């Protein structure tokens, strides 16, 4: 709530961030303009200047201000929210697993921010260019409602942020033994279909956004295979160390038992000698 008040009071900065993808000075737009000039291909050029926004609701701009302030506050507060969530579940976590669980507290905000930036700087401009300039007839002009524009920017950005949590999910499932690297390799084709469906669900209804979400998801899936394999090696090492430790303990117990038997035998021998004397 405190961050919401701060974001609401600096609406100029927050709304500049929301509407930046339709400016020619936006880094992604500048990059594609440079690439189009180098390769002499107009198809690569993004035309954000063609996007015309309007508002047709009495409270439309006020609600836009509130929504953008809330989203900005949530993004800034996300690492702290994850920390508070971990503190809430910490008493239920066994002491020997708390050290491992803190890794998720650190990595979750990192992957979330990385995904959010990828969606904002890569997917959002391309999705806006495709959807905003797409036409089925020259008689129809695209005049985009401002709330629709904002929903597109937020949906693709948060979709990427959610998709980038895939390595953490794979790490968790591999740690508890529900997922193996061999199984992930075996069902790679099924995973491709699932990721395509997932990308279609969390993105706007256009092929460009779906494909742009799918490729990083698949790259993260392949990265997840390496994570699972690494966890398996670590588990095997820990199991080998545990077995070696158990064998050492058993050998020590057996050696102690043998020494006890020898001492007992010597005592019996001495007692027998004393009796004879």
C-alpha positions in Angstrom: 0.0 0.0 0.0 2.9 2.4 0.8 4.5 1.7 -2.5 1.1 2.2 -4.3 0.9 5.6 -2.8 4.4 6.4 -4.0 3.7 5.1 -7.5 0.4 7.0 -7.6 2.2 10.2 -6.7 4.8 9.8 -9.5 2.3 8.9 -12.3 4.5 10.6 -14.9 7.3 8.1 -14.4 5.0 5.0 -14.1 2.9 5.9 -17.2 6.1 6.7 -19.2 7.2 3.1 -18.5 3.8 1.7 -19.7 3.7 3.7 -22.9 7.4 3.5 -23.7 7.1 0.6 -26.2 5.2 2.7 -28.7 7.9 5.4 -28.8 10.6 5.4 -31.5 13.3 5.9 -28.9 12.4 2.7 -27.2 15.6 0.4 -27.2 13.9 -2.5 -29.0 12.4 -0.2 -31.7 15.8 1.5 -32.2 17.5 -1.9 -32.5 15.0 -3.1 -35.2 15.3 0.2 -37.0 19.1 -0.2 -37.1 18.8 -3.8 -38.1 16.4 -3.0 -40.9 18.8 -0.3 -42.2 21.8 -2.7 -42.1 20.0 -5.5 -43.8 18.0 -3.2 -46.1 14.7 -4.9 -45.1 11.7 -2.8 -44.3 9.9 -5.9 -42.9 12.2 -5.7 -39.8 11.3 -2.1 -39.0 8.8 -1.5 -36.2 6.4 1.4 -36.7 5.2 2.5 -33.2 4.1 5.8 -34.6 1.2 4.1 -36.3 -0.3 3.2 -32.9 -3.1 5.7 -32.0 -4.6 5.4 -28.5 -7.9 6.7 -27.3 -10.1 6.6 -24.1 -13.8 6.2 -24.3 -14.7 5.9 -20.6 -15.3 8.7 -18.2 -13.1 7.2 -15.5 -10.8 5.4 -18.0 -7.7 7.5 -17.4 -8.1 7.5 -13.6 -8.5 3.7 -13.6 -5.5 3.4 -15.8 -3.5 5.5 -13.3 -4.7 3.3 -10.4 -3.9 0.0 -12.3 -0.4 1.1 -13.4 0.4 2.3 -9.8 -0.7 -1.0 -8.4 1.3 -3.0 -10.9 4.4 -0.9 -10.3 4.1 -1.3 -6.6 3.6 -5.1 -6.9 6.8 -5.4 -9.1 8.9 -3.3 -6.7 7.6 -5.2 -3.6 7.8 -8.7 -5.2 11.1 -9.7 -3.6 9.9 -8.5 -0.2 6.6 -10.4 -0.6 8.5 -13.6 -1.4 10.7 -13.1 1.7 7.6 -12.7 3.8 6.0 -15.8 2.3 9.2 -17.8 3.1 9.1 -16.5 6.7 5.5 -17.6 7.0 6.3 -21.2 5.9 9.7 -21.4 7.5 8.5 -22.9 10.8 7.0 -25.9 8.9 10.3 -26.6 7.1 12.7 -29.0 8.7 15.9 -27.3 10.0 18.2 -29.3 7.6 16.1 -28.1 4.6 15.9 -24.4 5.4 19.3 -23.7 4.0 18.3 -25.2 0.7 14.9 -23.4 0.6 16.5 -20.0 1.0 17.9 -20.5 -2.5 14.3 -20.4 -3.9 13.8 -17.1 -2.0 16.8 -15.6 -3.7 16.3 -17.0 -7.2 12.5 -16.5 -7.5 12.6 -12.7 -7.7 15.7 -12.9 -10.0 14.0 -15.1 -12.5 10.8 -13.1 -12.2 12.5 -9.8 -13.0 14.5 -11.3 -15.8 11.3 -12.7 -17.4 9.5 -9.4 -16.8 12.3 -7.5 -18.6 12.3 -10.0 -21.4 8.6 -9.7 -21.9 8.7 -5.9 -21.7 11.7 -5.2 -23.9 11.3 -8.1 -26.5 7.8 -9.5 -26.6 5.7 -6.4 -25.9 7.1 -4.2 -28.7 6.8 -7.0 -31.3 3.3 -7.9 -30.1 2.1 -4.3 -30.2 3.6 -3.8 -33.7 1.9 -7.0 -35.0 -1.5 -6.4 -33.4 -1.6 -2.7 -33.8 -0.6 -2.7 -37.5 -2.4 -5.8 -38.5 -5.4 -5.2 -40.8 -7.8 -7.3 -42.8 -9.0 -4.3 -44.9 -7.7 -0.9 -45.7 -11.1 0.5 -44.9 -10.6 -0.3 -41.2 -8.4 2.0 -39.1 -6.7 0.7 -35.9 -7.5 3.1 -33.1 -6.5 1.2 -29.9 -8.4 1.7 -26.7 -5.8 2.6 -24.0 -6.9 0.0 -21.5 -6.5 -2.7 -24.3 -3.0 -1.4 -25.0 -2.0 -1.5 -21.3 -3.5 -5.0 -20.9 -1.4 -6.2 -23.8 1.8 -4.8 -22.3 1.1 -6.2 -18.9 -0.1 -9.6 -20.0 2.9 -10.4 -22.2 5.4 -9.0 -19.6 3.9 -11.0 -16.7 3.5 -14.0 -19.0 7.2 -14.0 -19.6 7.8 -13.5 -15.8 5.7 -16.6 -15.1 7.4 -18.6 -17.8 10.8 -17.8 -16.4 9.9 -19.6 -13.2 10.3 -22.9 -15.1 13.8 -23.7 -13.9 12.8 -23.3 -10.3 9.8 -25.6 -10.8 12.1 -28.2 -12.4 14.7 -27.8 -9.6 11.9 -28.4 -7.0 10.5 -31.4 -8.7 13.9 -32.9 -9.3 14.9 -32.4 -5.7 11.9 -34.3 -4.4 12.4 -37.0 -7.0 9.3 -36.5 -9.2 11.4 -35.5 -12.2 14.6 -36.9 -13.7 16.8 -35.7 -16.5 16.3 -39.0 -18.4 12.5 -38.6 -18.2 12.7 -35.0 -19.4 14.8 -36.1 -22.4 12.5 -39.0 -23.2 9.3 -36.8 -23.1 10.9 -33.8 -24.9 8.4 -33.9 -27.7 5.4 -33.9 -25.3 7.0 -31.0 -23.4 7.2 -29.0 -26.7 3.4 -29.4 -27.2 2.7 -28.6 -23.5 4.9 -25.4 -23.7 3.1 -24.3 -26.9 -0.3 -24.7 -25.2 1.1 -22.9 -22.1 2.4 -20.0 -24.3 -1.0 -19.8 -26.1 -2.9 -19.6 -22.8 -0.8 -16.9 -21.1 -0.3 -14.6 -24.1 -2.6 -12.5 -26.2 -4.3 -14.3 -29.1 -1.6 -13.9 -31.7 1.1 -16.2 -33.0 3.9 -13.8 -32.6 3.6 -13.5 -28.8 3.1 -17.3 -28.5 6.2 -18.1 -30.4 8.3 -15.4 -28.6 7.2 -17.0 -25.3 7.7 -20.5 -26.5 11.4 -20.2 -27.5 12.6 -19.0 -24.1 10.4 -21.6 -22.4 12.0 -24.3 -24.4 15.5 -23.0 -23.7 14.7 -23.0 -20.0 13.4 -26.5 -20.4 16.7 -27.6 -21.8 18.5 -25.7 -19.1 16.2 -27.5 -16.6 17.5 -30.9 -17.9 21.0 -29.8 -16.9 19.7 -28.7 -13.5 18.0 -32.1 -13.0 21.2 -34.0 -14.1 23.2 -31.9 -11.7 20.8 -32.6 -8.8 21.0 -36.3 -9.6 24.8 -36.3 -9.5 24.6 -34.4 -6.2 22.1 -36.9 -4.8 24.3 -39.9 -5.9 27.3 -38.2 -4.2 25.4 -37.7 -1.0 24.1 -41.3 -1.1 27.6 -42.6 -1.7 28.9 -40.5 1.2 26.0 -41.7 3.4 26.7 -45.4 2.5 30.4 -44.9 3.2 29.6 -43.3 6.5 27.3 -46.1 7.5 29.9 -48.7 6.6 32.5 -46.9 8.7 30.0 -46.7 11.6 29.2 -50.4 11.2 32.9 -51.3 11.0 33.6 -49.2 14.1 30.7 -50.9 15.9 31.9 -54.4 14.8 35.5 -53.5 15.8 34.3 -52.3 19.2 32.3 -55.5 19.6 35.3 -57.6 18.8 37.5 -55.7 21.2 34.8 -56.1 23.9 34.8 -59.9 23.2 38.6 -60.0 23.4 38.5 -58.1 26.7 35.8 -60.4 28.1 37.7 -63.5 27.0 40.9 -62.2 28.6 39.0 -61.5 31.8 37.5 -65.0 31.8 41.0 -66.5 31.2 42.4 -64.5 34.2 39.4 -65.5 36.4 40.0 -69.1 35.4 43.7 -68.9 36.2 42.9 -67.3 39.6 40.4 -70.1 40.4 43.0 -72.8 39.5 45.6 -71.1 41.8 
